[in-house]
Amino acid sequence: MKSATRRGLRVRVGGAVASALVVVGVSFAPGATAAEQPEQWYLGPMQAEKMWKTSTGEGVKVAVIDTGVNPDTPSLRGQVLVDEVPKQVAYGATDDDVGHGTTMAELIAGTGADGRLQGLAPDAKIVPYRAVLGGSASAKDKKLVPTSAEAIRAAADSDARIISMSIGNEFYGAGEAAAVRYAASKGKILIASVGNSGQDSGYIEYPAAYEYVIGVSSIDKNSRISEFGQSGGQVDLVAPGEGLPAYCNGNFREYCHNLNGTSFSTAITSAAAALIWSAHPDWTANQVTRALIDTAGRKWPKDEPTSTAGYGTIRPRSVLADPNYDAGEPYSDPLRKENTQEGEKLVTEIPPASASAKPSSGATAPSQGAAGSSKDKQAAAGSDDAKTAAADASSDRGSTLWIALGAAAAVVVIGGGVFAVLRARRAN
């Protein structure tokens, strides 16, 4: 499969070969009937129509940090809250010349109008953010488009509850890491793609590799782990990511077909979180995260997450179908082991996400210069306060989109203030 390299982006190849590891609990198969878009094969097996009788994502806003979002596609009309993007980071928020961010928004909250993509949480709303992606961005974009760190901070200060990031960068950035910790302290759920470089790549992409970010990999129609999904200790969940349509030329008239990527998986997981949070608006980010983890389909003990599938396949229906579901302690971090370093508490008490959310009196909000978790402890040694300030503007200039468009790959030039590091949270 071939496609052209897009300006400012490095596109990756997602292999079509599936692993022998099977994630049980959901038997995915073609033939979804929940939308006019037949390529969304997962909607039927996930029983989307049954879930929508309980929750459609209403009342939940999802910040999509990507290539921007076109609010005028048939599926997104009325779904994108353009006026809620803070002015300081609004440049290019609706100018998606790639189609990637718009695809992710449709997968989350699209209405499915005119046969376009049907969102898993069709009554959720999208707040769009465009971030500088790749090293060949124009001089104007580099000057005016926010970095992912700036976008994350802006989303953290908004009333969006979920921050969805189908982007990746193999380099750690102190400013971006600090922005993630800040968003977590504000009660947000952060979800990101682990990357498409394959299970043997030896690392997970950032921001998925940061503490407090749910890292998502991919499965195919047969619930097999996608070979292209990167493996490591930062994989937390898996979701559908193979054989799906996406805008890939920026004209928004038609989709490219049969595409693969952990980008899809991330957007679908973000939508699943929106369904759960909409049904339980008083839950905290910890409780929604715990519900996703506890109900995930897996064939192994919950306390033994794997390096390719984490805690298993998302199954939001298991939460929505049980009116008495117990999500556990609101201020107990379900990923505490992952989000601490040598027993040190970082953010273990996260308040409910809202525009005015504040940590409780016992909460410990991380400082910008604090060392990270085992996700990034090797990198954090150089992340003091002085470096954080400088890295805010440059740490994420080389982020990558995680849909496989073909074999060609553009060169990505990484900005200053970042450095490469291998991450390890769980043994591979």
N, C-alpha and C positions, 0 to 999 in steps of 0.2 A: 504494500500500500504506500503510495507516495503522496506528498503534499509539499507545498512551498513553505519555506521558513518565513516567519512573520517578523516584521521590524520590531526590535526591542525585546524579543522573546526567544527563549530556547525551548523548542518543542521536543518531546521525548517519544521514544518508541515504546508502546505497551505490547508485550508479547501476548499472543493468543493462546499459548499453551497453558493448560491448567495444572495446578499441583495435585498430587494424590491426596493431600490433606482435605478432608471433608468437614465442613462446619454443619453440624446437625441442628435441627430445630425449625428450620424453614426449608421447604422443598421448592426451590425456585424452578419455574418452567415457563416456556413461552405462552403467550395467549392471554395477556391481561385484558380485562374488559372494562376497567375503570376509566379509560380515556379513549378519545378518538385516535390518539397517537399510539399505534400498535407496537412500536419499538420499545415502549416502556414496559417491558416484559415483567418487571418486578411488582407492578401495582396489583395485579391479580393475586399472586401468591402471598403478598403481604396483607391481603384483604383490606385494601385501602377504603373501599366503599363502606365496609363495616366500621372501620375506624372513624370515618367521617360522620357517622351517626352519633359518635361520642365527642369527637374533637376535630376541628378543621384548622386549628392553629390561630383562631380568632383572638385578637388582643395581644399577640406576640409579634414583636418587631425583630427582624434579623438583619444585622449589618453585614453586607457582602463586600469584602475587601478584595478587589480583583482588577479587571480592566475597565471598570465602569459598567453601568447597566443602562441599556436602552429602554426607557419606560413606555415606548410606543409600539412594542410588538403586540399582536392581538392577545397574547396570553398574559401580558403584564400591564395592560391598560388599567389604571386605578389601583395597581398593586405596589407601586414604587413611590415612596415618600420623599420626593426630591427636595421639598422645602425643609426637610428635617436634617439635611446635611449641613454641618457647621460651615460657615462661610470660609473659614481659614483653611479648610481642606476640601472645598467644593469644586475646585477646578477639575474639569474633565469627568465629573462623576457620572454624567449621562452620555458621554462621548465614547462609546465602546466601538472602536474601529477593528476589533478582533472578533468579538462575538462570544468570548469565553465567559466573561462576567454575566452577560445577559442569559446565557444558557444556564449558569448556576442559579440565577434568580428564578428562572422559569421552573427549574427542578424543585425549588423550595416552595414557591408561592404562585406559580403560574395557574391560570384558570383553565387552560386547555382549549381556549377559544380558537376556532378556525383550524382545528386539528394540530395546534401547536402543543408544546410540552405541557403536561399536566403536573402541577406541583403536588407534592405529597402533603403539604400543609396549605391548601389553597386560599385560606382566609388569613394567613399570616401576611405581614407587610414587610417590604424590603427597603432598607436604607442603603443607598449605593455609595461606595467609596472607590475611587480609582487610585491605585498606587503605582509608583514608578517600578516597572518590571523590566529587567534585562539591561545590559550595558550599552545598547545602541539606541537608547531613547534620545529623542531630539533634545537640543539644548533648551528649548522652551519648556518641554515636559520636565526635564531635570530641574528646572527652576521653579515651575509652578505646580506640578503634580506632587501631592504629598508622598512621603515615604510610607511604607507599611507601618513603621513605628508611630508616625504621626496619625495615621488613620486609626490604628488600634486605640491610641489615647483618646482621640475624638469620640470613637464609638463607646469607649469606657465611660465617658462623661455624658452620654446620651441615655435615653430610656430603652434602647435596644437591649434585649436580654441575651441574644446569641450573636457571636461574632464568627462568621463562616469565612474560612480562608483556603480556597482551592489553589494555593500557590506554594512554592517551595524554593529553598535556597540552601545549598550545602554549607554555607558559612554562618557561623555564630556572629551575632551583633549585640553588643551590650545595650544599645539604645532600644532595640527591638525587644530584647529580653526584659528590660525594665518596663516597657510598655505592656507586655503580657502580664507581668506581675501586678501592675497597676490595675489592669482590667479585671484580673481575678479578685483583687481586693475590693472592687466595686460590685462584685456579685455576678459577673458575666460568665457564661459558658463560652469557651473558645474551642473551635473545632478546625482542624487543618489536615491537609493531605500529607501522607508520609512520603510520597514520591513514586516515580514510575521507572526507576533505574534497575529494578530487579532485586530478587531476594538475596543475591550474592554481592550486592553493592557494598555492604559493610557499614552502612550508616543510614540514618533517617534524616530527612530534610527538616530545616527550620521553616516555619515556626512550630511544626508538629513536635520537634525535639525539645522544645522548651517545657519547663514545668508548667502545670495548670492548663496545658493544651491537650485536648483529646485527639490523639493521632489515629487517622482512619486509613485502612487499606481496602482492597477490592476483592469481591467474589464474582463468579460468573453465574450463568443461568442454572448451573447444576450445583451451586453452593460450594464450588471449589475455589480455593484461594488463588488469586491471579498471580502468575509468575512475575509479572512486571512490578507488582507492589513491593516496595522496599521492606526489609525485615529488620527487626531490632527491638530493643526494650521499650521503645516509645510507641509501638503499635498497641492501641487500646481496643479498637473495634474494627469490624469489617462490614461493608455494605455493597450493594450492587454497583459494578463499575465497568462492565464489559458489554459490547454490542449495543451501544446507545447512540442516539442522534445528538448533534450539537451544531450550533452556528459556527462556521469556521472561515467565513470570508468577509464578514462585516456588512453584508448587504441585507441580512435579516429577511430574505425572501424564501430561503430554503435551508434545510439542514444538510450537513454531511452525515454519513451513516456508518453504522457498525464501528464506532469509535470506542476506545478503551481509556481508562484512567482513574486514578484515585481522586481526581477532581469531582467526578460524578458521585463517588462514594461519600465524599465530604458533604456535598450539598444535600444528599438524601439523608445523611445522619443529622445534619442541621435541621432539616424539616421534621425528622422524627422527634428531635428534642422540642421543637415548637409545638407539635401535637401534644406531647406530654405536659409541657408547661402551660399550655392553654387550658387543658383539663384540670390542672392543679395550680392555679395562679399564685397561691400562697406558698408554694414550695420554694426552696432555695436552689441555687445552682448545684449545690452538693446533692440534694435529693433527686433532682432530675438526672444528674450524672450517675448516681447510684442506681436509679431505676433502669437506665440504659445498660449498665454493667450487669446488674443482677438478673435481668431477663434475657440477656443475650444468649443466642443458641450456641452451644459448645458441647464437646465430647470429652472435656477434661475438667478437673476441679477448678472452681472459680478462683481459688487462691494460687493457681499455677498458670497464669496467662502465658500464651505462647508468643514467640517472636514474629510469627507471620500473621496471626489472627487475634492477638491480645486476648480479650475476654469473650470474643465470639461475634456472631452476626446480630445486628440490631433487630429487635422484635418489639416495637412500640405497642403493637396490639395486645401483648401480654399485660402491659400496664393499664391500657385503656379499658380492657375487658373486665378488670377487677376493680369494682367500686371501692373495695376495702383495702386496696394495695397500700402497704406500709413502706414508705420510702426511707425510713430510718431517721437518724438524728440530723436536724437541719444544719448544724454547724460542725459536723464531723466530716472531714474530707475523705471520700471513698478511695481516692488515690493518694492517701497520706504517705505510703511508702515511696511512691514515685516522686512526691512533691516535698521531700525532706532530704537533707544531707547530713549523714552521720547523726541521725536522731534529732537534729535541730528543727523546730517548728518554723514553717514559713507562713503560709496562709492556710490555716486549718479551720478557721471560722470565717466563712464567707457569707455575707448578708444576702437577703433577697435582692434580686436585681430590680432596681427602679431608678427613676431620675434622681431621687433623693436618698438612695441607699447609703447607709453609713455602717462601718463595722461596729459590732457590739462592743461593750466595754472590755470584754475579754479577748477580742480579736487582735491578731498581730498582723498588721499590714507590712509587706516587705518594702524595704527601702530600695532606691534605685541602685545603690551600690552593693546590695546584699549578694552573697554567693548564691548560685542557683542550686537546684536539686541534682541528683545523680544524672539527670538528663544532660546537664551542661556543666558539671562541676569542674571538668578540666578547663573549659573555656572561662569559667567565672573567675579564675585566679587573676585574670587581667582586666576584670570589669569593675574597677573602682569608680568612685563618683566622677572624677575628672574625665575618665574615658567615656563614661555614659553620656555626658553632655555632648561630647564631640560625635559619638557614634549615633546619636538620635537622627542626625541628618544624613548618615551614609551607610548604615548597617544593612539596609535591605535593597540596595540598588540592583541586585542581581537575581531577584526572585524569578521563579519559573512557573509557567502554567502546567497543570498536571492533567492534560488530555493528550493522548498520543495521536498526532496528526500525520505522522509519517517518519521516514528514516532520516531526513535531513535535519540538521541541528545547527542553530546559529551560535556563534561564540558569545559567551556572556562575560563581560568585564565587571569584576566586583569592585565596588568603591572602597575608599579607605576606611579604616577603623574596624575592620572585620578580619577574621582569620579562620582557617579551617581547623576542624577538630572532629575526631570520631566520638560518637556518643554511645553510652551503654547504660541502660536502666535495668533490663533483665538480660540474662544470658541468652545468646542467640541459639 
